[in-house]
Structures are given as structure tokens and as C-alpha cells.
Amino acid sequence: MYTYLYNFAKGRSDLGRELFLAWAGWVCVWTTLMLFLLAIFNACGIINRFTRIAGEIFGMLITVLFIQEALS
């Protein structure tokens, strides 16, 4: 994830290498906030209430993302 963020920030004149750590820190803060909100509102439970297949697809997406990150 940080490689992607760094490559994105490196090519932008408003971020650059100087502001990468501060920007990556804020990305982590926002990610933490979103994950806490999803946990508080039990997002997986909401998805499973609508259809079971949606929960399975969501789980498969998470699995594929972890595998992709492990291989890269």
C-alpha cells in the first residue's frame, strides 16, 4: 500500500517527497476512522442481511486483495 501511495505522491507537485509522510499519516487516520465506523455499524451484518451472496463476494474481494498484496 505504501509503495502505491509513494508512487502516487512522487509524481504530484503539490505532495512530492517532502509531504509524503504527513499525507500517508492522514491516509492511515482516515482509514482507521472508516474501519471503526464500519465496525460500529456492523457492516458485514448489514451486507449479509440483504443477501448471502453479497457477503461471500465481499469476503472473496478481501481475500483477493490480501493475496494480491502478498504477491507484490
PQR file of N, CA, C, O and H, with PARSE charges and radii, in Angstrom:
ATOM      1  N   MET A   1       0.816  -1.174   0.000 -0.4000 1.5000
ATOM      2  CA  MET A   1       0.000   0.000   0.000 -0.0000 2.0000
ATOM      3  C   MET A   1       0.875   1.259   0.000  0.5500 1.7000
ATOM      4  O   MET A   1       0.597   2.210  -0.730 -0.5500 1.4000
ATOM      5  N   TYR A   2       1.917   1.261   0.809 -0.4000 1.5000
ATOM      6  CA  TYR A   2       2.741   2.458   0.894 -0.0000 2.0000
ATOM      7  C   TYR A   2       3.532   2.695  -0.386  0.5500 1.7000
ATOM      8  O   TYR A   2       3.840   3.839  -0.722 -0.5500 1.4000
ATOM      9  H   TYR A   2       2.143   0.488   1.402  0.4000 1.0000
ATOM     10  N   THR A   3       3.865   1.621  -1.103 -0.4000 1.5000
ATOM     11  CA  THR A   3       4.541   1.790  -2.390 -0.0000 2.0000
ATOM     12  C   THR A   3       3.622   2.506  -3.369  0.5500 1.7000
ATOM     13  O   THR A   3       4.053   3.410  -4.084 -0.5500 1.4000
ATOM     14  H   THR A   3       3.615   0.692  -0.830  0.4000 1.0000
ATOM     15  N   TYR A   4       2.367   2.106  -3.401 -0.4000 1.5000
ATOM     16  CA  TYR A   4       1.393   2.764  -4.276 -0.0000 2.0000
ATOM     17  C   TYR A   4       1.241   4.231  -3.877  0.5500 1.7000
ATOM     18  O   TYR A   4       1.238   5.110  -4.738 -0.5500 1.4000
ATOM     19  H   TYR A   4       2.016   1.371  -2.821  0.4000 1.0000
ATOM     20  N   LEU A   5       1.114   4.499  -2.579 -0.4000 1.5000
ATOM     21  CA  LEU A   5       0.968   5.881  -2.118 -0.0000 2.0000
ATOM     22  C   LEU A   5       2.192   6.716  -2.468  0.5500 1.7000
ATOM     23  O   LEU A   5       2.067   7.863  -2.898 -0.5500 1.4000
ATOM     24  H   LEU A   5       1.116   3.785  -1.879  0.4000 1.0000
ATOM     25  N   TYR A   6       3.380   6.135  -2.284 -0.4000 1.5000
ATOM     26  CA  TYR A   6       4.601   6.880  -2.577 -0.0000 2.0000
ATOM     27  C   TYR A   6       4.715   7.190  -4.069  0.5500 1.7000
ATOM     28  O   TYR A   6       5.064   8.308  -4.449 -0.5500 1.4000
ATOM     29  H   TYR A   6       3.482   5.203  -1.935  0.4000 1.0000
ATOM     30  N   ASN A   7       4.419   6.196  -4.916 -0.4000 1.5000
ATOM     31  CA  ASN A   7       4.485   6.432  -6.364 -0.0000 2.0000
ATOM     32  C   ASN A   7       3.466   7.472  -6.795  0.5500 1.7000
ATOM     33  O   ASN A   7       3.731   8.262  -7.700 -0.5500 1.4000
ATOM     34  H   ASN A   7       4.135   5.288  -4.607  0.4000 1.0000
ATOM     35  N   PHE A   8       2.306   7.480  -6.157 -0.4000 1.5000
ATOM     36  CA  PHE A   8       1.295   8.484  -6.464 -0.0000 2.0000
ATOM     37  C   PHE A   8       1.763   9.871  -6.028  0.5500 1.7000
ATOM     38  O   PHE A   8       1.634  10.840  -6.777 -0.5500 1.4000
ATOM     39  H   PHE A   8       2.091   6.837  -5.421  0.4000 1.0000
ATOM     40  N   ALA A   9       2.308   9.963  -4.809 -0.4000 1.5000
ATOM     41  CA  ALA A   9       2.723  11.266  -4.279 -0.0000 2.0000
ATOM     42  C   ALA A   9       3.956  11.806  -4.980  0.5500 1.7000
ATOM     43  O   ALA A   9       4.104  13.019  -5.131 -0.5500 1.4000
ATOM     44  H   ALA A   9       2.412   9.176  -4.201  0.4000 1.0000
ATOM     45  N   LYS A  10       4.843  10.919  -5.411 -0.4000 1.5000
ATOM     46  CA  LYS A  10       6.086  11.338  -6.043 -0.0000 2.0000
ATOM     47  C   LYS A  10       5.838  12.108  -7.334  0.5500 1.7000
ATOM     48  O   LYS A  10       6.584  13.031  -7.661 -0.5500 1.4000
ATOM     49  H   LYS A  10       4.724   9.933  -5.289  0.4000 1.0000
ATOM     50  N   GLY A  11       4.803  11.737  -8.062 -0.4000 1.5000
ATOM     51  CA  GLY A  11       4.521  12.376  -9.338 -0.0000 2.0000
ATOM     52  C   GLY A  11       3.711  13.659  -9.241  0.5500 1.7000
ATOM     53  O   GLY A  11       3.484  14.322 -10.253 -0.5500 1.4000
ATOM     54  H   GLY A  11       4.196  10.987  -7.797  0.4000 1.0000
ATOM     55  N   ARG A  12       3.276  14.017  -8.053 -0.4000 1.5000
ATOM     56  CA  ARG A  12       2.439  15.210  -7.892 -0.0000 2.0000
ATOM     57  C   ARG A  12       3.264  16.361  -7.326  0.5500 1.7000
ATOM     58  O   ARG A  12       4.037  16.187  -6.383 -0.5500 1.4000
ATOM     59  H   ARG A  12       3.461  13.479  -7.231  0.4000 1.0000
ATOM     60  N   SER A  13       3.085  17.524  -7.911 -0.4000 1.5000
ATOM     61  CA  SER A  13       3.856  18.681  -7.461 -0.0000 2.0000
ATOM     62  C   SER A  13       3.367  19.207  -6.109  0.5500 1.7000
ATOM     63  O   SER A  13       4.157  19.767  -5.348 -0.5500 1.4000
ATOM     64  H   SER A  13       2.457  17.665  -8.677  0.4000 1.0000
ATOM     65  N   ASP A  14       2.070  19.035  -5.798 -0.4000 1.5000
ATOM     66  CA  ASP A  14       1.559  19.555  -4.530 -0.0000 2.0000
ATOM     67  C   ASP A  14       1.881  18.649  -3.342  0.5500 1.7000
ATOM     68  O   ASP A  14       1.821  19.106  -2.201 -0.5500 1.4000
ATOM     69  H   ASP A  14       1.428  18.581  -6.416  0.4000 1.0000
ATOM     70  N   LEU A  15       2.224  17.366  -3.577 -0.4000 1.5000
ATOM     71  CA  LEU A  15       2.612  16.465  -2.491 -0.0000 2.0000
ATOM     72  C   LEU A  15       4.121  16.277  -2.472  0.5500 1.7000
ATOM     73  O   LEU A  15       4.812  16.764  -1.577 -0.5500 1.4000
ATOM     74  H   LEU A  15       2.272  16.995  -4.505  0.4000 1.0000
ATOM     75  N   GLY A  16       4.609  15.576  -3.454 -0.4000 1.5000
ATOM     76  CA  GLY A  16       6.034  15.349  -3.573 -0.0000 2.0000
ATOM     77  C   GLY A  16       6.602  14.490  -2.456  0.5500 1.7000
ATOM     78  O   GLY A  16       5.868  13.945  -1.632 -0.5500 1.4000
ATOM     79  H   GLY A  16       4.048  15.180  -4.181  0.4000 1.0000
ATOM     80  N   ARG A  17       7.908  14.383  -2.448 -0.4000 1.5000
ATOM     81  CA  ARG A  17       8.590  13.561  -1.450 -0.0000 2.0000
ATOM     82  C   ARG A  17       8.581  14.206  -0.076  0.5500 1.7000
ATOM     83  O   ARG A  17       8.653  13.508   0.936 -0.5500 1.4000
ATOM     84  H   ARG A  17       8.504  14.827  -3.117  0.4000 1.0000
ATOM     85  N   GLU A  18       8.494  15.529  -0.026 -0.4000 1.5000
ATOM     86  CA  GLU A  18       8.570  16.229   1.248 -0.0000 2.0000
ATOM     87  C   GLU A  18       7.343  15.981   2.119  0.5500 1.7000
ATOM     88  O   GLU A  18       7.464  15.837   3.336 -0.5500 1.4000
ATOM     89  H   GLU A  18       8.435  16.095  -0.848  0.4000 1.0000
ATOM     90  N   LEU A  19       6.178  15.932   1.510 -0.4000 1.5000
ATOM     91  CA  LEU A  19       4.934  15.796   2.279 -0.0000 2.0000
ATOM     92  C   LEU A  19       4.402  14.363   2.298  0.5500 1.7000
ATOM     93  O   LEU A  19       3.281  14.134   2.751 -0.5500 1.4000
ATOM     94  H   LEU A  19       6.080  16.049   0.522  0.4000 1.0000
ATOM     95  N   PHE A  20       5.177  13.403   1.818 -0.4000 1.5000
ATOM     96  CA  PHE A  20       4.676  12.033   1.733 -0.0000 2.0000
ATOM     97  C   PHE A  20       4.309  11.458   3.097  0.5500 1.7000
ATOM     98  O   PHE A  20       3.234  10.877   3.245 -0.5500 1.4000
ATOM     99  H   PHE A  20       6.088  13.589   1.449  0.4000 1.0000
ATOM    100  N   LEU A  21       5.177  11.606   4.093 -0.4000 1.5000
ATOM    101  CA  LEU A  21       4.901  11.016   5.403 -0.0000 2.0000
ATOM    102  C   LEU A  21       3.669  11.622   6.063  0.5500 1.7000
ATOM    103  O   LEU A  21       2.863  10.904   6.654 -0.5500 1.4000
ATOM    104  H   LEU A  21       6.051  12.078   3.972  0.4000 1.0000
ATOM    105  N   ALA A  22       3.521  12.924   5.965 -0.4000 1.5000
ATOM    106  CA  ALA A  22       2.338  13.576   6.537 -0.0000 2.0000
ATOM    107  C   ALA A  22       1.076  13.113   5.819  0.5500 1.7000
ATOM    108  O   ALA A  22       0.061  12.833   6.456 -0.5500 1.4000
ATOM    109  H   ALA A  22       4.175  13.507   5.485  0.4000 1.0000
ATOM    110  N   TRP A  23       1.140  13.033   4.509 -0.4000 1.5000
ATOM    111  CA  TRP A  23      -0.016  12.596   3.723 -0.0000 2.0000
ATOM    112  C   TRP A  23      -0.350  11.145   4.011  0.5500 1.7000
ATOM    113  O   TRP A  23      -1.523  10.804   4.168 -0.5500 1.4000
ATOM    114  H   TRP A  23       1.965  13.260   3.991  0.4000 1.0000
ATOM    115  N   ALA A  24       0.661  10.276   4.083 -0.4000 1.5000
ATOM    116  CA  ALA A  24       0.424   8.863   4.392 -0.0000 2.0000
ATOM    117  C   ALA A  24      -0.149   8.713   5.801  0.5500 1.7000
ATOM    118  O   ALA A  24      -0.984   7.840   6.038 -0.5500 1.4000
ATOM    119  H   ALA A  24       1.614  10.553   3.956  0.4000 1.0000
ATOM    120  N   GLY A  25       0.285   9.546   6.726 -0.4000 1.5000
ATOM    121  CA  GLY A  25      -0.278   9.525   8.073 -0.0000 2.0000
ATOM    122  C   GLY A  25      -1.753   9.863   8.082  0.5500 1.7000
ATOM    123  O   GLY A  25      -2.539   9.211   8.769 -0.5500 1.4000
ATOM    124  H   GLY A  25       0.963  10.256   6.533  0.4000 1.0000
ATOM    125  N   TRP A  26      -2.137  10.889   7.317 -0.4000 1.5000
ATOM    126  CA  TRP A  26      -3.551  11.247   7.239 -0.0000 2.0000
ATOM    127  C   TRP A  26      -4.369  10.165   6.540  0.5500 1.7000
ATOM    128  O   TRP A  26      -5.526   9.941   6.895 -0.5500 1.4000
ATOM    129  H   TRP A  26      -1.499  11.419   6.759  0.4000 1.0000
ATOM    130  N   VAL A  27      -3.782   9.494   5.550 -0.4000 1.5000
ATOM    131  CA  VAL A  27      -4.484   8.384   4.906 -0.0000 2.0000
ATOM    132  C   VAL A  27      -4.759   7.296   5.932  0.5500 1.7000
ATOM    133  O   VAL A  27      -5.845   6.717   5.943 -0.5500 1.4000
ATOM    134  H   VAL A  27      -2.842   9.676   5.262  0.4000 1.0000
ATOM    135  N   CYS A  28      -3.786   7.011   6.797 -0.4000 1.5000
ATOM    136  CA  CYS A  28      -3.975   5.992   7.840 -0.0000 2.0000
ATOM    137  C   CYS A  28      -5.026   6.423   8.858  0.5500 1.7000
ATOM    138  O   CYS A  28      -5.817   5.600   9.319 -0.5500 1.4000
ATOM    139  H   CYS A  28      -2.903   7.481   6.788  0.4000 1.0000
ATOM    140  N   VAL A  29      -5.040   7.715   9.212 -0.4000 1.5000
ATOM    141  CA  VAL A  29      -6.048   8.214  10.155 -0.0000 2.0000
ATOM    142  C   VAL A  29      -7.450   8.057   9.567  0.5500 1.7000
ATOM    143  O   VAL A  29      -8.358   7.582  10.249 -0.5500 1.4000
ATOM    144  H   VAL A  29      -4.397   8.384   8.837  0.4000 1.0000
ATOM    145  N   TRP A  30      -7.630   8.452   8.311 -0.4000 1.5000
ATOM    146  CA  TRP A  30      -8.941   8.324   7.673 -0.0000 2.0000
ATOM    147  C   TRP A  30      -9.340   6.857   7.515  0.5500 1.7000
ATOM    148  O   TRP A  30     -10.508   6.513   7.694 -0.5500 1.4000
ATOM    149  H   TRP A  30      -6.892   8.837   7.756  0.4000 1.0000
ATOM    150  N   THR A  31      -8.388   5.997   7.184 -0.4000 1.5000
ATOM    151  CA  THR A  31      -8.687   4.572   7.062 -0.0000 2.0000
ATOM    152  C   THR A  31      -9.139   4.014   8.402  0.5500 1.7000
ATOM    153  O   THR A  31     -10.096   3.242   8.467 -0.5500 1.4000
ATOM    154  H   THR A  31      -7.439   6.276   7.039  0.4000 1.0000
ATOM    155  N   THR A  32      -8.447   4.408   9.480 -0.4000 1.5000
ATOM    156  CA  THR A  32      -8.839   3.960  10.816 -0.0000 2.0000
ATOM    157  C   THR A  32     -10.241   4.426  11.162  0.5500 1.7000
ATOM    158  O   THR A  32     -11.037   3.657  11.702 -0.5500 1.4000
ATOM    159  H   THR A  32      -7.670   5.035   9.427  0.4000 1.0000
ATOM    160  N   LEU A  33     -10.547   5.670  10.858 -0.4000 1.5000
ATOM    161  CA  LEU A  33     -11.880   6.205  11.129 -0.0000 2.0000
ATOM    162  C   LEU A  33     -12.948   5.430  10.365  0.5500 1.7000
ATOM    163  O   LEU A  33     -13.975   5.063  10.935 -0.5500 1.4000
ATOM    164  H   LEU A  33      -9.901   6.294  10.419  0.4000 1.0000
ATOM    165  N   MET A  34     -12.712   5.182   9.088 -0.4000 1.5000
ATOM    166  CA  MET A  34     -13.690   4.435   8.284 -0.0000 2.0000
ATOM    167  C   MET A  34     -13.867   3.010   8.800  0.5500 1.7000
ATOM    168  O   MET A  34     -14.990   2.508   8.845 -0.5500 1.4000
ATOM    169  H   MET A  34     -11.877   5.480   8.625  0.4000 1.0000
ATOM    170  N   LEU A  35     -12.778   2.352   9.189 -0.4000 1.5000
ATOM    171  CA  LEU A  35     -12.883   0.988   9.706 -0.0000 2.0000
ATOM    172  C   LEU A  35     -13.631   0.942  11.033  0.5500 1.7000
ATOM    173  O   LEU A  35     -14.411   0.022  11.277 -0.5500 1.4000
ATOM    174  H   LEU A  35     -11.865   2.760   9.152  0.4000 1.0000
ATOM    175  N   PHE A  36     -13.395   1.938  11.893 -0.4000 1.5000
ATOM    176  CA  PHE A  36     -14.154   1.998  13.142 -0.0000 2.0000
ATOM    177  C   PHE A  36     -15.644   2.192  12.867  0.5500 1.7000
ATOM    178  O   PHE A  36     -16.479   1.556  13.510 -0.5500 1.4000
ATOM    179  H   PHE A  36     -12.761   2.686  11.695  0.4000 1.0000
ATOM    180  N   LEU A  37     -15.981   3.058  11.926 -0.4000 1.5000
ATOM    181  CA  LEU A  37     -17.389   3.259  11.589 -0.0000 2.0000
ATOM    182  C   LEU A  37     -18.020   1.984  11.028  0.5500 1.7000
ATOM    183  O   LEU A  37     -19.155   1.645  11.366 -0.5500 1.4000
ATOM    184  H   LEU A  37     -15.303   3.575  11.404  0.4000 1.0000
ATOM    185  N   LEU A  38     -17.280   1.281  10.172 -0.4000 1.5000
ATOM    186  CA  LEU A  38     -17.803   0.019   9.649 -0.0000 2.0000
ATOM    187  C   LEU A  38     -17.987  -1.004  10.765  0.5500 1.7000
ATOM    188  O   LEU A  38     -18.962  -1.755  10.758 -0.5500 1.4000
ATOM    189  H   LEU A  38     -16.359   1.556   9.897  0.4000 1.0000
ATOM    190  N   ALA A  39     -17.071  -1.040  11.713 -0.4000 1.5000
ATOM    191  CA  ALA A  39     -17.196  -1.975  12.826 -0.0000 2.0000
ATOM    192  C   ALA A  39     -18.349  -1.597  13.755  0.5500 1.7000
ATOM    193  O   ALA A  39     -19.083  -2.466  14.225 -0.5500 1.4000
ATOM    194  H   ALA A  39     -16.279  -0.430  11.719  0.4000 1.0000
ATOM    195  N   ILE A  40     -18.506  -0.294  14.017 -0.4000 1.5000
ATOM    196  CA  ILE A  40     -19.585   0.157  14.903 -0.0000 2.0000
ATOM    197  C   ILE A  40     -20.953  -0.182  14.314  0.5500 1.7000
ATOM    198  O   ILE A  40     -21.848  -0.636  15.026 -0.5500 1.4000
ATOM    199  H   ILE A  40     -17.910   0.412  13.634  0.4000 1.0000
ATOM    200  N   PHE A  41     -21.104   0.040  13.025 -0.4000 1.5000
ATOM    201  CA  PHE A  41     -22.391  -0.209  12.381 -0.0000 2.0000
ATOM    202  C   PHE A  41     -22.519  -1.631  11.851  0.5500 1.7000
ATOM    203  O   PHE A  41     -23.499  -1.953  11.179 -0.5500 1.4000
ATOM    204  H   PHE A  41     -20.376   0.409  12.446  0.4000 1.0000
ATOM    205  N   ASN A  42     -21.535  -2.492  12.148 -0.4000 1.5000
ATOM    206  CA  ASN A  42     -21.567  -3.902  11.771 -0.0000 2.0000
ATOM    207  C   ASN A  42     -21.874  -4.066  10.277  0.5500 1.7000
ATOM    208  O   ASN A  42     -22.886  -4.658   9.901 -0.5500 1.4000
ATOM    209  H   ASN A  42     -20.739  -2.231  12.695  0.4000 1.0000
ATOM    210  N   ALA A  43     -20.998  -3.541   9.450 -0.4000 1.5000
ATOM    211  CA  ALA A  43     -21.214  -3.514   8.003 -0.0000 2.0000
ATOM    212  C   ALA A  43     -21.378  -4.910   7.408  0.5500 1.7000
ATOM    213  O   ALA A  43     -22.188  -5.102   6.502 -0.5500 1.4000
ATOM    214  H   ALA A  43     -20.176  -3.060   9.755  0.4000 1.0000
ATOM    215  N   CYS A  44     -20.620  -5.883   7.907 -0.4000 1.5000
ATOM    216  CA  CYS A  44     -20.761  -7.237   7.369 -0.0000 2.0000
ATOM    217  C   CYS A  44     -22.134  -7.812   7.678  0.5500 1.7000
ATOM    218  O   CYS A  44     -22.711  -8.524   6.857 -0.5500 1.4000
ATOM    219  H   CYS A  44     -19.962  -5.726   8.644  0.4000 1.0000
ATOM    220  N   GLY A  45     -22.656  -7.506   8.857 -0.4000 1.5000
ATOM    221  CA  GLY A  45     -24.000  -7.969   9.210 -0.0000 2.0000
ATOM    222  C   GLY A  45     -25.057  -7.352   8.319  0.5500 1.7000
ATOM    223  O   GLY A  45     -26.030  -8.007   7.946 -0.5500 1.4000
ATOM    224  H   GLY A  45     -22.187  -6.928   9.524  0.4000 1.0000
ATOM    225  N   ILE A  46     -24.862  -6.090   7.980 -0.4000 1.5000
ATOM    226  CA  ILE A  46     -25.818  -5.418   7.088 -0.0000 2.0000
ATOM    227  C   ILE A  46     -25.771  -6.047   5.699  0.5500 1.7000
ATOM    228  O   ILE A  46     -26.809  -6.276   5.079 -0.5500 1.4000
ATOM    229  H   ILE A  46     -24.072  -5.557   8.283  0.4000 1.0000
ATOM    230  N   ILE A  47     -24.567  -6.323   5.216 -0.4000 1.5000
ATOM    231  CA  ILE A  47     -24.441  -6.947   3.898 -0.0000 2.0000
ATOM    232  C   ILE A  47     -25.081  -8.325   3.897  0.5500 1.7000
ATOM    233  O   ILE A  47     -25.779  -8.680   2.948 -0.5500 1.4000
ATOM    234  H   ILE A  47     -23.723  -6.136   5.719  0.4000 1.0000
ATOM    235  N   ASN A  48     -24.853  -9.103   4.943 -0.4000 1.5000
ATOM    236  CA  ASN A  48     -25.416 -10.456   4.996 -0.0000 2.0000
ATOM    237  C   ASN A  48     -26.929 -10.456   5.126  0.5500 1.7000
ATOM    238  O   ASN A  48     -27.572 -11.431   4.737 -0.5500 1.4000
ATOM    239  H   ASN A  48     -24.286  -8.815   5.714  0.4000 1.0000
ATOM    240  N   ARG A  49     -27.512  -9.401   5.655 -0.4000 1.5000
ATOM    241  CA  ARG A  49     -28.979  -9.341   5.743 -0.0000 2.0000
ATOM    242  C   ARG A  49     -29.621  -9.221   4.365  0.5500 1.7000
ATOM    243  O   ARG A  49     -30.703  -9.759   4.134 -0.5500 1.4000
ATOM    244  H   ARG A  49     -26.989  -8.609   5.971  0.4000 1.0000
ATOM    245  N   PHE A  50     -28.960  -8.520   3.456 -0.4000 1.5000
ATOM    246  CA  PHE A  50     -29.557  -8.342   2.136 -0.0000 2.0000
ATOM    247  C   PHE A  50     -29.466  -9.631   1.329  0.5500 1.7000
ATOM    248  O   PHE A  50     -30.487 -10.125   0.849 -0.5500 1.4000
ATOM    249  H   PHE A  50     -28.081  -8.082   3.644  0.4000 1.0000
ATOM    250  N   THR A  51     -28.301 -10.168   1.174 -0.4000 1.5000
ATOM    251  CA  THR A  51     -28.158 -11.466   0.506 -0.0000 2.0000
ATOM    252  C   THR A  51     -26.895 -12.131   1.021  0.5500 1.7000
ATOM    253  O   THR A  51     -25.929 -11.465   1.395 -0.5500 1.4000
ATOM    254  H   THR A  51     -27.473  -9.766   1.563  0.4000 1.0000
ATOM    255  N   ARG A  52     -26.919 -13.423   1.033 -0.4000 1.5000
ATOM    256  CA  ARG A  52     -25.729 -14.147   1.461 -0.0000 2.0000
ATOM    257  C   ARG A  52     -24.635 -14.041   0.407  0.5500 1.7000
ATOM    258  O   ARG A  52     -23.450 -13.995   0.739 -0.5500 1.4000
ATOM    259  H   ARG A  52     -27.703 -13.963   0.730  0.4000 1.0000
ATOM    260  N   ILE A  53     -25.029 -14.002  -0.860 -0.4000 1.5000
ATOM    261  CA  ILE A  53     -24.027 -13.946  -1.931 -0.0000 2.0000
ATOM    262  C   ILE A  53     -23.222 -12.661  -1.860  0.5500 1.7000
ATOM    263  O   ILE A  53     -22.036 -12.657  -2.190 -0.5500 1.4000
ATOM    264  H   ILE A  53     -25.991 -14.040  -1.130  0.4000 1.0000
ATOM    265  N   ALA A  54     -23.846 -11.569  -1.433 -0.4000 1.5000
ATOM    266  CA  ALA A  54     -23.110 -10.308  -1.314 -0.0000 2.0000
ATOM    267  C   ALA A  54     -22.018 -10.435  -0.254  0.5500 1.7000
ATOM    268  O   ALA A  54     -20.914  -9.924  -0.440 -0.5500 1.4000
ATOM    269  H   ALA A  54     -24.809 -11.572  -1.164  0.4000 1.0000
ATOM    270  N   GLY A  55     -22.314 -11.104   0.845 -0.4000 1.5000
ATOM    271  CA  GLY A  55     -21.302 -11.322   1.878 -0.0000 2.0000
ATOM    272  C   GLY A  55     -20.170 -12.202   1.385  0.5500 1.7000
ATOM    273  O   GLY A  55     -19.006 -11.961   1.703 -0.5500 1.4000
ATOM    274  H   GLY A  55     -23.211 -11.519   0.997  0.4000 1.0000
ATOM    275  N   GLU A  56     -20.515 -13.234   0.601 -0.4000 1.5000
ATOM    276  CA  GLU A  56     -19.484 -14.116   0.065 -0.0000 2.0000
ATOM    277  C   GLU A  56     -18.599 -13.375  -0.938  0.5500 1.7000
ATOM    278  O   GLU A  56     -17.383 -13.566  -0.949 -0.5500 1.4000
ATOM    279  H   GLU A  56     -21.461 -13.429   0.344  0.4000 1.0000
ATOM    280  N   ILE A  57     -19.194 -12.542  -1.767 -0.4000 1.5000
ATOM    281  CA  ILE A  57     -18.421 -11.762  -2.738 -0.0000 2.0000
ATOM    282  C   ILE A  57     -17.535 -10.755  -2.014  0.5500 1.7000
ATOM    283  O   ILE A  57     -16.390 -10.543  -2.414 -0.5500 1.4000
ATOM    284  H   ILE A  57     -20.182 -12.387  -1.758  0.4000 1.0000
ATOM    285  N   PHE A  58     -18.047 -10.135  -0.955 -0.4000 1.5000
ATOM    286  CA  PHE A  58     -17.254  -9.199  -0.174 -0.0000 2.0000
ATOM    287  C   PHE A  58     -16.064  -9.915   0.471  0.5500 1.7000
ATOM    288  O   PHE A  58     -14.948  -9.394   0.471 -0.5500 1.4000
ATOM    289  H   PHE A  58     -18.977 -10.308  -0.630  0.4000 1.0000
ATOM    290  N   GLY A  59     -16.302 -11.104   1.016 -0.4000 1.5000
ATOM    291  CA  GLY A  59     -15.218 -11.892   1.597 -0.0000 2.0000
ATOM    292  C   GLY A  59     -14.193 -12.304   0.560  0.5500 1.7000
ATOM    293  O   GLY A  59     -12.991 -12.300   0.829 -0.5500 1.4000
ATOM    294  H   GLY A  59     -17.208 -11.527   1.015  0.4000 1.0000
ATOM    295  N   MET A  60     -14.669 -12.664  -0.638 -0.4000 1.5000
ATOM    296  CA  MET A  60     -13.753 -13.037  -1.711 -0.0000 2.0000
ATOM    297  C   MET A  60     -12.912 -11.841  -2.156  0.5500 1.7000
ATOM    298  O   MET A  60     -11.727 -11.990  -2.452 -0.5500 1.4000
ATOM    299  H   MET A  60     -15.644 -12.667  -0.857  0.4000 1.0000
ATOM    300  N   LEU A  61     -13.522 -10.661  -2.204 -0.4000 1.5000
ATOM    301  CA  LEU A  61     -12.787  -9.451  -2.557 -0.0000 2.0000
ATOM    302  C   LEU A  61     -11.662  -9.194  -1.559  0.5500 1.7000
ATOM    303  O   LEU A  61     -10.533  -8.902  -1.955 -0.5500 1.4000
ATOM    304  H   LEU A  61     -14.485 -10.541  -1.963  0.4000 1.0000
ATOM    305  N   ILE A  62     -11.963  -9.302  -0.282 -0.4000 1.5000
ATOM    306  CA  ILE A  62     -10.940  -9.097   0.745 -0.0000 2.0000
ATOM    307  C   ILE A  62      -9.825 -10.128   0.583  0.5500 1.7000
ATOM    308  O   ILE A  62      -8.648  -9.785   0.694 -0.5500 1.4000
ATOM    309  H   ILE A  62     -12.880  -9.539   0.040  0.4000 1.0000
ATOM    310  N   THR A  63     -10.181 -11.382   0.323 -0.4000 1.5000
ATOM    311  CA  THR A  63      -9.182 -12.435   0.136 -0.0000 2.0000
ATOM    312  C   THR A  63      -8.291 -12.153  -1.059  0.5500 1.7000
ATOM    313  O   THR A  63      -7.071 -12.292  -0.972 -0.5500 1.4000
ATOM    314  H   THR A  63     -11.137 -11.660   0.233  0.4000 1.0000
ATOM    315  N   VAL A  64      -8.888 -11.758  -2.174 -0.4000 1.5000
ATOM    316  CA  VAL A  64      -8.121 -11.471  -3.384 -0.0000 2.0000
ATOM    317  C   VAL A  64      -7.188 -10.281  -3.145  0.5500 1.7000
ATOM    318  O   VAL A  64      -6.048 -10.290  -3.611 -0.5500 1.4000
ATOM    319  H   VAL A  64      -9.879 -11.645  -2.245  0.4000 1.0000
ATOM    320  N   LEU A  65      -7.655  -9.269  -2.432 -0.4000 1.5000
ATOM    321  CA  LEU A  65      -6.803  -8.107  -2.159 -0.0000 2.0000
ATOM    322  C   LEU A  65      -5.611  -8.474  -1.285  0.5500 1.7000
ATOM    323  O   LEU A  65      -4.503  -7.986  -1.506 -0.5500 1.4000
ATOM    324  H   LEU A  65      -8.580  -9.262  -2.054  0.4000 1.0000
ATOM    325  N   PHE A  66      -5.838  -9.338  -0.287 -0.4000 1.5000
ATOM    326  CA  PHE A  66      -4.723  -9.778   0.566 -0.0000 2.0000
ATOM    327  C   PHE A  66      -3.727 -10.611  -0.234  0.5500 1.7000
ATOM    328  O   PHE A  66      -2.517 -10.447  -0.073 -0.5500 1.4000
ATOM    329  H   PHE A  66      -6.738  -9.735  -0.108  0.4000 1.0000
ATOM    330  N   ILE A  67      -4.220 -11.506  -1.097 -0.4000 1.5000
ATOM    331  CA  ILE A  67      -3.327 -12.328  -1.920 -0.0000 2.0000
ATOM    332  C   ILE A  67      -2.536 -11.438  -2.872  0.5500 1.7000
ATOM    333  O   ILE A  67      -1.331 -11.629  -3.038 -0.5500 1.4000
ATOM    334  H   ILE A  67      -5.203 -11.639  -1.228  0.4000 1.0000
ATOM    335  N   GLN A  68      -3.196 -10.474  -3.494 -0.4000 1.5000
ATOM    336  CA  GLN A  68      -2.529  -9.567  -4.411 -0.0000 2.0000
ATOM    337  C   GLN A  68      -1.431  -8.779  -3.694  0.5500 1.7000
ATOM    338  O   GLN A  68      -0.340  -8.600  -4.235 -0.5500 1.4000
ATOM    339  H   GLN A  68      -4.174 -10.319  -3.359  0.4000 1.0000
ATOM    340  N   GLU A  69      -1.717  -8.314  -2.490 -0.4000 1.5000
ATOM    341  CA  GLU A  69      -0.726  -7.556  -1.738 -0.0000 2.0000
ATOM    342  C   GLU A  69       0.435  -8.451  -1.307  0.5500 1.7000
ATOM    343  O   GLU A  69       1.578  -7.998  -1.253 -0.5500 1.4000
ATOM    344  H   GLU A  69      -2.604  -8.459  -2.051  0.4000 1.0000
ATOM    345  N   ALA A  70       0.153  -9.711  -1.001 -0.4000 1.5000
ATOM    346  CA  ALA A  70       1.219 -10.624  -0.590 -0.0000 2.0000
ATOM    347  C   ALA A  70       2.137 -10.959  -1.761  0.5500 1.7000
ATOM    348  O   ALA A  70       3.339 -11.145  -1.569 -0.5500 1.4000
ATOM    349  H   ALA A  70      -0.776 -10.080  -1.045  0.4000 1.0000
ATOM    350  N   LEU A  71       1.590 -11.037  -2.960 -0.4000 1.5000
ATOM    351  CA  LEU A  71       2.400 -11.389  -4.129 -0.0000 2.0000
ATOM    352  C   LEU A  71       3.218 -10.217  -4.652  0.5500 1.7000
ATOM    353  O   LEU A  71       4.238 -10.413  -5.313 -0.5500 1.4000
ATOM    354  H   LEU A  71       0.614 -10.886  -3.115  0.4000 1.0000
ATOM    355  N   SER A  72       2.775  -9.004  -4.360 -0.4000 1.5000
ATOM    356  CA  SER A  72       3.506  -7.845  -4.894 -0.0000 2.0000
ATOM    357  C   SER A  72       4.609  -7.372  -4.012  0.5500 1.7000
ATOM    358  O   SER A  72       5.297  -6.407  -4.347 -0.5500 1.4000
ATOM    359  H   SER A  72       1.947  -8.844  -3.824  0.4000 1.0000
TER
END
